[in-house]
Amino acid sequence: MNTLLLDHLAVSGTDRDTARAHIEEALGLPMQTGGEHARFGTHNHLMGLEGGLYLEAISIDPIAPQPDRPRWFDLDDFSGKPRLTNWICAVPDMTHALSQWPDAGDPISLERGDLRWQMAVPQSGKLPFDGTFPPLISWSGTLHPAQMLGSSGASLKQLTIHHPEATDLADLLGVIAGASVRFETAQASSLSAEFDTPHGVRLLT
């Protein structure tokens, strides 16, 4: 049985700047410049958190070529205001993890600068449980984005997964390490996260 480790959280937007502004306004803290993901035609900004986690503001890169497959995080179909859309979990062995959760997708090898990793991405770009199933990631070596980011002084207090079948999702995933993760039955699927910040407790949705 694999144990999932919360790796980072992603806020999606129709453009990167509005996704960034959504995080900065919610937490009262600045983000850092990220980079591009050529394989999926996306780009991001980042914020380091205490405990080895980080936040990502992600969107389609308007000047990148159209990828040869649907983009990750279901960004091809994203619309509306920026919002917390994904909680990405690390696994030590992607092959083993996908034998346990085959619907997580296919392993895609990626790199940016000195970073090397694999991400499980469904062929459709759409994750199970209406996107609330966590994308799986496996980092190569010991280098991790959180080590390259200055700390914002914020830490994740609790992540809540809202879904009509939240209990089934919790049972499927099992133990989540690295953070307090709660599953709450709700009529609609969404994510929300509470943070301890230098300005007090803040909510990101």
Residue frames as a rotation matrix with the C-alpha (Angstrom) as fourth column:
MET 1
0.574 0.819 0.000 0.00
0.819 -0.574 0.000 0.00
0.000 0.000 -1.000 0.00
ASN 2
-0.373 -0.672 0.640 1.37
0.656 -0.678 -0.330 3.38
0.656 0.297 0.694 -1.04
THR 3
0.181 0.365 -0.913 1.24
0.827 -0.559 -0.060 6.35
-0.533 -0.745 -0.403 1.32
LEU 4
0.368 0.025 0.930 0.62
0.717 -0.644 -0.266 9.65
0.592 0.764 -0.255 -0.42
LEU 5
-0.278 -0.512 -0.813 2.61
0.838 -0.543 0.056 12.72
-0.470 -0.665 0.580 0.61
LEU 6
0.811 0.583 -0.040 1.08
0.503 -0.732 -0.460 16.12
-0.297 0.353 -0.887 -0.03
ASP 7
-0.145 -0.921 0.362 3.52
0.981 -0.086 0.176 17.91
-0.131 0.381 0.915 -2.34
HIS 8
-0.958 -0.121 -0.260 1.89
0.110 -0.992 0.059 21.18
-0.265 0.028 0.964 -3.38
LEU 9
0.033 0.999 -0.044 -1.39
0.593 -0.054 -0.803 22.95
-0.804 0.000 -0.594 -4.15
ALA 10
-0.849 -0.304 0.432 -2.39
0.524 -0.380 0.763 24.51
-0.068 0.874 0.482 -7.47
VAL 11
0.024 0.808 -0.588 -4.64
0.153 -0.584 -0.797 27.46
-0.988 -0.071 -0.138 -8.21
SER 12
-0.448 -0.102 0.888 -5.79
0.871 0.176 0.459 27.57
-0.203 0.979 0.010 -11.83
GLY 13
-0.035 0.446 -0.894 -6.73
0.017 -0.895 -0.447 30.69
-0.999 -0.031 0.024 -13.74
THR 14
0.843 0.336 0.420 -7.64
0.430 0.050 -0.901 31.75
-0.324 0.940 -0.103 -17.25
ASP 15
0.527 -0.801 0.284 -4.31
-0.021 -0.346 -0.938 33.56
0.850 0.488 -0.199 -17.14
ARG 16
-0.049 -0.673 -0.738 -1.31
0.757 0.457 -0.467 33.32
0.652 -0.581 0.487 -14.83
ASP 17
-0.809 -0.332 0.485 -1.54
0.021 -0.841 -0.541 36.84
0.587 -0.427 0.688 -13.43
THR 18
0.051 0.888 0.457 -5.14
-0.738 -0.275 0.616 36.47
0.673 -0.369 0.642 -12.22
ALA 19
0.627 0.085 -0.774 -4.26
0.293 0.895 0.336 33.14
0.722 -0.438 0.537 -10.60
ARG 20
-0.445 -0.866 -0.230 -1.31
0.649 -0.135 -0.749 34.80
0.618 -0.482 0.622 -8.92
ALA 21
-0.645 0.236 0.727 -3.43
-0.415 -0.907 -0.074 37.73
0.642 -0.349 0.682 -7.73
HIS 22
0.456 0.869 -0.192 -6.01
-0.343 0.371 0.863 35.34
0.821 -0.328 0.468 -6.29
ILE 23
0.344 -0.426 -0.837 -3.39
0.751 0.660 -0.027 33.71
0.564 -0.619 0.547 -4.07
GLU 24
-0.689 -0.708 0.158 -1.69
0.495 -0.618 -0.611 36.96
0.530 -0.343 0.776 -3.10
GLU 25
-0.349 0.643 0.682 -4.99
-0.555 -0.728 0.403 38.60
0.755 -0.238 0.610 -2.12
ALA 26
0.627 0.633 -0.454 -6.15
-0.060 0.621 0.782 35.56
0.777 -0.463 0.427 -0.14
LEU 27
0.477 -0.519 -0.710 -2.91
0.832 0.526 0.175 35.15
0.283 -0.674 0.683 1.84
GLY 28
0.994 -0.096 -0.053 -1.57
-0.077 -0.953 0.292 38.69
-0.079 -0.286 -0.955 1.80
LEU 29
0.233 -0.954 0.188 1.81
-0.031 0.186 0.982 37.45
-0.972 -0.234 0.013 0.59
PRO 30
0.302 -0.166 -0.939 3.79
-0.897 -0.383 -0.221 37.79
-0.323 0.909 -0.265 -2.66
MET 31
0.857 -0.053 0.513 4.52
0.195 0.954 -0.228 34.96
-0.477 0.296 0.828 -5.07
GLN 32
-0.161 -0.953 -0.255 7.75
-0.304 -0.199 0.932 34.32
-0.939 0.227 -0.258 -6.98
THR 33
0.214 0.155 -0.964 8.22
-0.972 -0.059 -0.226 33.97
-0.091 0.986 0.138 -10.71
GLY 34
0.429 -0.003 0.903 7.97
-0.140 0.988 0.070 30.38
-0.892 -0.156 0.424 -11.87
GLY 35
-0.680 -0.671 -0.297 8.49
-0.429 0.036 0.903 29.18
-0.595 0.741 -0.312 -15.42
GLU 36
0.039 0.652 -0.758 7.09
-0.999 0.047 -0.010 27.27
0.029 0.757 0.653 -18.37
HIS 37
-0.177 -0.009 0.984 6.00
-0.162 0.987 -0.020 23.66
-0.971 -0.163 -0.176 -18.96
ALA 38
-0.577 -0.146 -0.804 6.67
-0.765 -0.248 0.594 23.13
-0.286 0.958 0.031 -22.66
ARG 39
-0.986 0.157 0.050 5.10
0.165 0.941 0.294 19.67
-0.001 0.298 -0.954 -22.78
PHE 40
-0.284 0.950 -0.130 1.69
0.931 0.240 -0.276 20.99
-0.231 -0.199 -0.952 -21.74
GLY 41
-0.380 0.108 0.919 1.84
0.543 -0.779 0.315 24.62
0.749 0.618 0.237 -22.90
THR 42
0.763 0.621 -0.178 1.39
0.485 -0.369 0.793 26.05
0.427 -0.692 -0.582 -19.41
HIS 43
-0.359 -0.875 0.325 3.29
0.222 -0.418 -0.881 28.38
0.907 -0.244 0.344 -17.08
ASN 44
0.513 0.547 -0.661 3.22
0.702 0.176 0.690 29.26
0.494 -0.819 -0.294 -13.39
HIS 45
-0.027 -0.509 0.860 4.19
-0.584 -0.691 -0.427 31.37
0.811 -0.514 -0.279 -10.41
LEU 46
0.079 -0.076 -0.994 5.20
0.503 0.864 -0.026 29.82
0.861 -0.498 0.107 -7.07
MET 47
0.293 -0.027 0.956 5.13
-0.742 -0.636 0.209 30.46
0.602 -0.771 -0.207 -3.31
GLY 48
-0.505 -0.558 -0.658 7.18
0.039 0.747 -0.663 28.54
0.862 -0.360 -0.356 -0.78
LEU 49
0.579 0.715 0.393 5.44
-0.474 -0.097 0.875 27.33
0.664 -0.692 0.283 2.37
GLU 50
-0.192 -0.593 0.782 6.74
-0.976 0.196 -0.091 26.02
-0.099 -0.781 -0.617 5.67
GLY 51
0.180 0.250 0.951 7.18
-0.441 0.885 -0.149 22.26
-0.879 -0.393 0.269 5.92
GLY 52
-0.728 -0.617 0.297 8.47
-0.023 0.456 0.890 21.70
-0.685 0.641 -0.347 2.39
LEU 53
0.092 0.822 0.562 5.20
0.844 0.236 -0.482 22.49
-0.529 0.519 -0.672 0.61
TYR 54
-0.880 -0.297 -0.371 4.52
0.104 -0.882 0.459 25.15
-0.463 0.365 0.807 -2.00
LEU 55
0.249 0.961 -0.117 1.69
0.228 -0.176 -0.958 26.89
-0.941 0.212 -0.263 -3.84
GLU 56
-0.787 -0.451 0.421 1.43
0.478 -0.013 0.878 27.12
-0.391 0.892 0.226 -7.61
ALA 57
0.172 0.781 -0.600 -0.54
-0.256 -0.553 -0.793 29.59
-0.951 0.290 0.105 -9.75
ILE 58
-0.720 -0.467 0.513 -0.96
0.242 0.524 0.817 27.93
-0.650 0.712 -0.265 -13.14
SER 59
0.401 0.827 -0.395 -2.62
-0.295 -0.291 -0.910 28.71
-0.867 0.481 0.127 -16.48
ILE 60
0.606 -0.155 0.781 -2.33
0.760 0.403 -0.510 28.07
-0.236 0.902 0.361 -20.19
ASP 61
-0.312 -0.768 -0.560 0.65
0.281 -0.637 0.718 29.92
-0.908 0.067 0.415 -21.66
PRO 62
0.644 0.735 -0.213 -0.89
0.020 -0.295 -0.955 32.00
-0.765 0.611 -0.205 -24.50
ILE 63
0.423 -0.534 -0.732 2.36
-0.890 -0.395 -0.225 32.11
-0.169 0.747 -0.643 -26.49
ALA 64
-0.493 -0.597 0.633 3.21
-0.482 0.793 0.372 28.40
-0.724 -0.121 -0.679 -26.19
PRO 65
-0.687 0.231 -0.689 2.47
-0.597 0.360 0.717 25.99
0.414 0.904 -0.109 -29.04
GLN 66
0.409 0.889 0.205 -0.63
-0.899 0.354 0.256 23.83
0.155 -0.289 0.945 -28.71
PRO 67
-0.457 -0.611 0.647 0.42
-0.715 0.685 0.142 20.55
-0.530 -0.398 -0.749 -27.03
ASP 68
-0.626 0.135 -0.768 -0.14
-0.583 0.574 0.576 17.21
0.518 0.808 -0.280 -28.74
ARG 69
-0.467 0.524 -0.712 -2.41
0.655 0.746 0.119 16.01
0.593 -0.411 -0.692 -25.92
PRO 70
0.613 0.730 0.302 -4.91
0.286 -0.561 0.777 17.54
0.737 -0.390 -0.552 -23.48
ARG 71
-0.237 -0.712 0.661 -3.27
-0.413 -0.542 -0.732 19.75
0.880 -0.446 -0.166 -20.88
TRP 72
-0.596 -0.037 -0.802 -2.89
0.629 0.599 -0.496 18.61
0.499 -0.800 -0.334 -17.29
PHE 73
-0.844 0.313 -0.436 -5.20
0.274 -0.447 -0.852 19.84
-0.461 -0.838 0.291 -14.51
ASP 74
-0.034 0.874 0.485 -8.01
0.968 0.150 -0.201 19.93
-0.249 0.463 -0.851 -17.12
LEU 75
-0.425 -0.218 -0.879 -6.85
0.238 -0.963 0.124 23.43
-0.873 -0.156 0.461 -18.06
ASP 76
-0.956 0.108 0.273 -8.27
0.260 -0.116 0.959 23.14
0.135 0.987 0.083 -21.58
ASP 77
-0.142 0.989 0.046 -11.75
0.618 0.052 0.784 23.33
0.773 0.140 -0.619 -20.06
PHE 78
-0.433 -0.051 -0.900 -11.03
0.853 -0.347 -0.391 25.77
-0.292 -0.937 0.194 -17.25
SER 79
-0.266 0.364 0.892 -13.23
0.402 -0.800 0.446 28.87
0.876 0.477 0.066 -17.11
GLY 80
0.750 0.654 -0.104 -14.45
0.407 -0.331 0.851 31.41
0.522 -0.680 -0.514 -14.60
LYS 81
0.713 -0.446 0.542 -12.64
-0.642 -0.726 0.247 32.99
0.283 -0.523 -0.804 -11.70
PRO 82
-0.283 -0.875 -0.393 -9.30
-0.439 0.483 -0.758 31.62
0.853 -0.042 -0.521 -10.45
ARG 83
0.636 0.520 0.570 -9.67
-0.754 0.264 0.601 28.98
0.162 -0.813 0.560 -7.76
LEU 84
-0.385 -0.707 0.593 -7.92
-0.810 0.566 0.149 26.20
-0.442 -0.423 -0.791 -5.91
THR 85
0.435 0.596 -0.675 -8.26
-0.884 0.425 -0.194 23.23
0.171 0.681 0.712 -8.25
ASN 86
0.583 -0.289 -0.759 -5.64
-0.047 0.921 -0.387 20.60
0.811 0.261 0.524 -7.40
TRP 87
0.563 -0.506 0.654 -3.73
-0.761 -0.008 0.649 19.05
-0.323 -0.863 -0.389 -4.53
ILE 88
0.476 -0.490 -0.730 -0.71
-0.526 0.506 -0.683 17.23
0.704 0.710 -0.017 -5.88
CYS 89
0.783 -0.143 0.606 0.63
-0.490 0.459 0.741 14.23
-0.384 -0.877 0.289 -3.97
ALA 90
-0.040 -0.905 -0.423 4.10
-0.969 0.138 -0.203 12.72
0.242 0.402 -0.883 -4.20
VAL 91
0.957 0.212 0.196 4.75
-0.248 0.952 0.180 8.99
-0.148 -0.221 0.964 -4.46
PRO 92
0.176 -0.970 0.167 8.15
-0.520 0.053 0.853 7.27
-0.836 -0.237 -0.495 -4.11
ASP 93
-0.827 -0.390 0.405 7.57
0.079 0.633 0.770 4.91
-0.557 0.669 -0.492 -7.05
MET 94
-0.393 0.709 -0.585 5.24
-0.847 -0.527 -0.069 5.95
-0.358 0.469 0.808 -9.88
THR 95
-0.551 0.169 -0.817 4.96
-0.482 0.735 0.477 2.47
0.682 0.656 -0.324 -11.40
HIS 96
-0.849 0.213 -0.484 3.90
0.489 0.665 -0.565 1.00
0.202 -0.716 -0.668 -8.06
ALA 97
-0.713 0.592 -0.375 1.50
-0.130 -0.638 -0.759 3.87
-0.689 -0.493 0.532 -7.41
LEU 98
-0.389 0.577 -0.718 -0.21
-0.921 -0.273 0.279 3.46
-0.035 0.770 0.637 -10.78
SER 99
-0.733 0.163 -0.660 -0.70
0.006 0.972 0.233 -0.22
0.680 0.167 -0.714 -10.14
GLN 100
-0.729 0.466 -0.502 -2.76
0.623 0.147 -0.768 0.85
-0.285 -0.872 -0.397 -7.12
TRP 101
0.087 0.738 -0.670 -4.47
0.121 -0.675 -0.728 3.87
-0.989 -0.017 -0.148 -8.74
PRO 102
-0.485 -0.370 0.793 -4.53
0.757 0.277 0.592 3.15
-0.439 0.887 0.145 -12.50
ASP 103
0.445 0.746 0.495 -7.12
0.888 -0.439 -0.137 5.86
0.115 0.501 -0.858 -13.17
ALA 104
0.396 -0.373 -0.839 -4.58
0.323 -0.799 0.507 8.51
-0.860 -0.472 -0.196 -12.09
GLY 105
0.814 -0.037 -0.580 -3.24
-0.508 -0.530 -0.679 8.52
-0.282 0.847 -0.450 -15.66
ASP 106
0.791 -0.609 0.061 -0.11
0.516 0.608 -0.603 7.72
0.330 0.508 0.795 -17.60
PRO 107
0.435 -0.696 -0.571 3.40
0.525 -0.319 0.789 8.56
-0.732 -0.643 0.227 -16.35
ILE 108
0.843 -0.187 0.504 4.89
0.343 -0.536 -0.771 11.54
0.415 0.823 -0.388 -18.20
SER 109
0.112 -0.888 -0.446 8.58
0.958 -0.023 0.286 12.39
-0.265 -0.459 0.848 -17.74
LEU 110
0.843 0.241 0.481 9.23
0.358 -0.919 -0.165 16.13
0.402 0.311 -0.861 -17.42
GLU 111
-0.074 -0.873 -0.482 12.07
0.987 -0.135 0.092 18.52
-0.145 -0.469 0.871 -16.71
ARG 112
0.808 0.168 0.564 12.67
0.282 -0.952 -0.121 22.22
0.517 0.257 -0.817 -16.13
GLY 113
0.416 -0.758 0.501 16.12
-0.823 -0.549 -0.147 23.53
0.386 -0.352 -0.853 -15.36
ASP 114
-0.675 -0.738 0.009 17.66
-0.640 0.579 -0.504 21.18
0.367 -0.346 -0.863 -12.80
LEU 115
-0.238 0.676 0.697 14.31
-0.727 0.352 -0.590 19.66
-0.645 -0.647 0.407 -11.83
ARG 116
-0.727 0.077 -0.683 13.33
-0.459 0.684 0.566 16.20
0.511 0.725 -0.462 -13.08
TRP 117
-0.593 0.569 0.570 10.04
-0.490 0.307 -0.816 14.50
-0.639 -0.763 0.097 -12.30
GLN 118
-0.880 0.474 -0.023 7.24
0.293 0.580 0.760 12.22
0.374 0.662 -0.649 -13.46
MET 119
-0.630 0.773 0.082 3.58
-0.633 -0.450 -0.630 13.21
-0.450 -0.448 0.773 -13.35
ALA 120
-0.712 0.520 0.471 0.61
0.603 0.797 0.030 10.93
-0.360 0.306 -0.881 -13.87
VAL 121
-0.629 0.492 -0.602 -1.73
-0.565 -0.821 -0.081 12.60
-0.534 0.289 0.795 -16.38
PRO 122
0.022 0.710 0.704 -4.95
0.288 0.669 -0.685 11.04
-0.957 0.218 -0.190 -17.75
GLN 123
-0.633 -0.239 0.737 -5.25
0.747 0.060 0.662 10.89
-0.202 0.969 0.140 -21.53
SER 124
0.237 0.837 0.493 -8.30
0.859 -0.418 0.297 13.15
0.455 0.353 -0.818 -21.30
GLY 125
-0.589 -0.496 0.638 -6.63
0.090 -0.825 -0.558 15.56
0.803 -0.271 0.531 -18.87
LYS 126
0.166 0.782 0.601 -9.53
-0.705 -0.332 0.627 14.94
0.689 -0.528 0.496 -16.49
LEU 127
-0.857 -0.513 0.038 -8.85
-0.357 0.539 -0.763 13.37
0.371 -0.667 -0.646 -13.09
PRO 128
-0.392 0.729 -0.561 -11.32
0.582 0.669 0.462 11.06
0.712 -0.146 -0.687 -11.29
PHE 129
-0.061 0.515 -0.855 -13.88
0.971 -0.167 -0.169 12.33
-0.230 -0.841 -0.490 -8.79
ASP 130
0.794 0.486 0.364 -14.54
0.585 -0.773 -0.246 15.45
0.162 0.408 -0.898 -10.87
GLY 131
0.346 -0.772 0.533 -10.90
0.079 -0.542 -0.837 16.50
0.935 0.332 -0.127 -10.61
THR 132
0.627 -0.094 0.773 -10.61
-0.739 -0.386 0.552 16.17
0.246 -0.918 -0.312 -6.83
PHE 133
0.880 -0.475 0.022 -8.46
0.458 0.860 0.227 13.04
-0.126 -0.189 0.974 -7.10
PRO 134
0.572 -0.689 -0.446 -4.88
-0.307 -0.683 0.662 14.25
-0.761 -0.242 -0.602 -6.54
PRO 135
0.773 -0.483 -0.411 -2.44
-0.392 0.146 -0.908 14.30
0.499 0.863 -0.076 -9.47
LEU 136
0.856 -0.514 0.057 0.47
0.307 0.594 0.743 11.99
-0.416 -0.618 0.667 -8.62
ILE 137
0.727 -0.686 -0.025 4.06
-0.526 -0.533 -0.663 13.21
0.442 0.495 -0.748 -8.87
SER 138
0.813 -0.579 -0.060 7.42
0.504 0.649 0.569 11.52
-0.291 -0.493 0.820 -8.37
TRP 139
0.803 -0.568 -0.181 10.56
-0.589 -0.803 -0.090 13.66
-0.094 0.179 -0.979 -8.14
SER 140
0.718 -0.661 -0.218 13.90
0.453 0.682 -0.574 12.37
0.528 0.313 0.789 -9.41
GLY 141
-0.367 -0.926 0.092 16.86
0.436 -0.258 -0.862 12.85
0.822 -0.276 0.498 -7.08
THR 142
-0.293 0.162 -0.942 16.69
0.949 -0.070 -0.307 15.07
-0.116 -0.984 -0.133 -4.02
LEU 143
-0.993 -0.099 -0.063 16.03
0.089 -0.987 0.135 18.48
-0.075 0.128 0.989 -5.61
HIS 144
-0.153 0.988 -0.031 12.53
0.986 0.150 -0.075 19.85
-0.070 -0.042 -0.997 -4.98
PRO 145
-0.020 0.171 0.985 10.98
0.509 -0.846 0.157 23.22
0.861 0.504 -0.071 -5.93
ALA 146
0.903 0.422 -0.080 10.33
0.272 -0.418 0.867 24.10
0.333 -0.805 -0.492 -2.27
GLN 147
0.351 -0.860 -0.370 14.11
0.801 0.071 0.594 24.08
-0.484 -0.505 0.714 -1.69
MET 148
-0.511 -0.567 0.646 14.52
0.847 -0.459 0.268 26.72
0.145 0.684 0.715 -4.40
LEU 149
0.173 0.701 0.692 11.88
0.396 -0.693 0.602 29.11
0.902 0.170 -0.397 -3.04
GLY 150
-0.847 -0.354 0.396 12.16
-0.169 -0.527 -0.833 31.64
0.503 -0.773 0.387 -0.28
SER 151
-0.572 0.660 -0.486 9.77
0.817 0.507 -0.274 30.94
0.066 -0.555 -0.830 2.58
SER 152
-0.251 0.604 0.757 6.66
0.171 -0.742 0.649 33.09
0.953 0.293 0.083 2.65
GLY 153
-0.906 -0.067 0.417 6.20
-0.390 -0.245 -0.887 32.53
0.161 -0.967 0.196 6.38
ALA 154
0.085 0.993 0.076 2.90
-0.995 0.082 0.051 30.78
0.044 -0.080 0.996 5.69
SER 155
-0.940 -0.311 0.138 2.06
-0.320 0.946 -0.048 27.18
-0.116 -0.089 -0.989 6.51
LEU 156
-0.346 0.843 -0.412 -0.85
-0.354 0.290 0.889 24.97
0.869 0.454 0.198 5.50
LYS 157
-0.589 0.236 0.773 -3.17
-0.788 0.043 -0.614 24.43
-0.178 -0.971 0.161 8.45
GLN 158
-0.325 0.520 0.790 -5.78
0.092 0.849 -0.521 22.22
-0.941 -0.097 -0.324 6.79
LEU 159
-0.847 0.132 -0.515 -6.86
-0.529 -0.119 0.840 21.17
0.050 0.984 0.170 3.32
THR 160
-0.273 0.831 0.484 -10.49
-0.204 0.442 -0.874 20.17
-0.940 -0.337 0.049 2.78
ILE 161
-0.992 0.035 -0.118 -11.73
-0.103 0.300 0.948 18.13
0.068 0.953 -0.294 -0.18
HIS 162
-0.299 0.953 0.037 -15.45
-0.505 -0.125 -0.854 18.69
-0.810 -0.275 0.519 -0.86
HIS 163
-0.787 0.078 -0.612 -17.23
-0.545 0.378 0.748 16.09
0.290 0.923 -0.254 -3.03
PRO 164
0.274 0.960 0.057 -20.52
-0.913 0.240 0.331 14.15
0.304 -0.143 0.942 -3.12
GLU 165
0.862 -0.035 -0.505 -18.50
0.074 0.996 0.057 10.93
0.501 -0.087 0.861 -2.81
ALA 166
0.303 -0.787 0.538 -15.88
-0.796 -0.519 -0.312 12.27
0.524 -0.334 -0.783 -0.39
THR 167
0.424 -0.117 0.898 -15.97
-0.699 0.588 0.407 9.15
-0.576 -0.800 0.168 1.78
ASP 168
0.919 -0.071 0.388 -15.29
0.275 0.820 -0.503 6.89
-0.283 0.569 0.773 -1.20
LEU 169
0.657 -0.717 0.236 -12.39
-0.121 -0.409 -0.905 9.09
0.744 0.565 -0.355 -2.27
ALA 170
0.262 -0.546 0.796 -10.91
-0.958 -0.246 0.147 9.04
0.116 -0.801 -0.587 1.23
ASP 171
0.624 0.029 0.781 -11.18
-0.312 0.926 0.215 5.26
-0.717 -0.377 0.586 1.38
LEU 172
0.944 -0.258 0.206 -9.55
0.299 0.404 -0.864 4.91
0.140 0.878 0.458 -2.04
LEU 173
0.496 -0.783 0.375 -6.59
-0.324 -0.568 -0.757 7.13
0.806 0.254 -0.535 -1.18
GLY 174
0.469 -0.311 -0.826 -5.86
0.749 0.635 0.186 5.93
0.467 -0.707 0.531 2.33
VAL 175
0.401 -0.383 -0.832 -3.25
0.722 -0.426 0.545 7.73
-0.563 -0.820 0.106 4.43
ILE 176
0.646 -0.261 0.717 -2.18
0.379 -0.705 -0.599 11.23
0.662 0.659 -0.357 3.36
ALA 177
0.223 -0.668 -0.710 1.09
0.943 -0.037 0.331 12.33
-0.247 -0.743 0.621 4.94
GLY 178
-0.604 -0.710 0.363 2.60
0.774 -0.630 0.055 15.79
0.190 0.314 0.930 5.21
ALA 179
-0.852 0.381 0.360 -0.51
-0.380 -0.922 0.076 17.80
0.361 -0.072 0.930 6.08
SER 180
-0.635 0.748 0.196 -3.95
0.081 0.316 -0.945 17.69
-0.769 -0.584 -0.261 7.66
VAL 181
-0.872 0.377 -0.312 -6.37
-0.375 -0.105 0.921 16.66
0.314 0.920 0.233 4.90
ARG 182
-0.582 0.765 0.277 -10.10
-0.117 0.258 -0.959 16.41
-0.805 -0.590 -0.061 5.54
PHE 183
-0.925 0.370 0.083 -12.77
0.187 0.255 0.949 14.94
0.330 0.893 -0.306 3.25
GLU 184
-0.672 0.716 -0.188 -16.21
-0.157 -0.385 -0.909 16.52
-0.724 -0.582 0.371 3.47
THR 185
-0.479 0.601 0.640 -19.37
0.855 0.486 0.183 15.33
-0.201 0.634 -0.747 1.72
ALA 186
-0.447 0.314 -0.838 -20.88
-0.155 -0.950 -0.273 18.17
-0.881 0.008 0.473 -0.31
GLN 187
0.575 0.778 0.252 -23.24
0.165 0.192 -0.967 18.62
-0.801 0.598 -0.018 -3.24
ALA 188
0.952 -0.298 -0.061 -20.54
-0.155 -0.305 -0.940 20.12
0.262 0.905 -0.336 -5.45
SER 189
0.507 -0.844 -0.174 -16.83
0.861 0.504 0.065 19.36
0.033 -0.183 0.983 -5.77
SER 190
0.718 -0.382 0.582 -14.31
-0.201 -0.914 -0.352 21.96
0.667 0.135 -0.733 -4.62
LEU 191
0.040 -0.762 -0.646 -11.17
0.856 0.360 -0.372 22.45
0.516 -0.538 0.667 -2.56
SER 192
0.771 0.068 0.633 -10.45
-0.190 -0.924 0.332 24.85
0.607 -0.376 -0.700 0.29
ALA 193
0.094 -0.833 -0.545 -7.32
0.765 0.411 -0.496 25.40
0.637 -0.370 0.676 2.34
GLU 194
0.987 0.140 0.075 -6.63
0.047 -0.711 0.701 27.23
0.152 -0.689 -0.709 5.60
PHE 195
0.146 -0.988 0.048 -3.20
0.562 0.043 -0.826 28.75
0.814 0.148 0.562 6.17
ASP 196
0.649 -0.181 -0.739 -1.40
0.603 -0.469 0.645 30.18
-0.464 -0.864 -0.195 9.15
THR 197
0.290 -0.526 0.799 0.23
0.682 -0.472 -0.558 33.39
0.671 0.707 0.222 7.88
PRO 198
-0.763 -0.593 -0.257 2.01
0.620 -0.558 -0.551 36.38
0.183 -0.580 0.794 9.43
HIS 199
-0.751 0.558 0.353 -1.39
-0.475 -0.828 0.299 38.10
0.459 0.057 0.887 9.07
GLY 200
-0.299 0.658 0.691 -3.33
-0.741 0.297 -0.603 35.38
-0.602 -0.692 0.399 10.89
VAL 201
-0.465 0.213 0.859 -5.39
0.363 0.931 -0.034 32.47
-0.807 0.296 -0.510 9.55
ARG 202
-0.365 0.306 -0.879 -6.33
-0.797 -0.591 0.126 32.94
-0.481 0.747 0.459 5.89
LEU 203
0.147 0.540 0.829 -8.60
0.124 0.821 -0.557 30.88
-0.981 0.185 0.054 3.60
LEU 204
-0.652 -0.343 -0.676 -7.82
-0.646 -0.215 0.732 29.99
-0.397 0.914 -0.081 0.00
THR 205
0.102 0.749 0.654 -10.59
0.060 0.652 -0.756 28.62
-0.993 0.116 0.022 -2.21
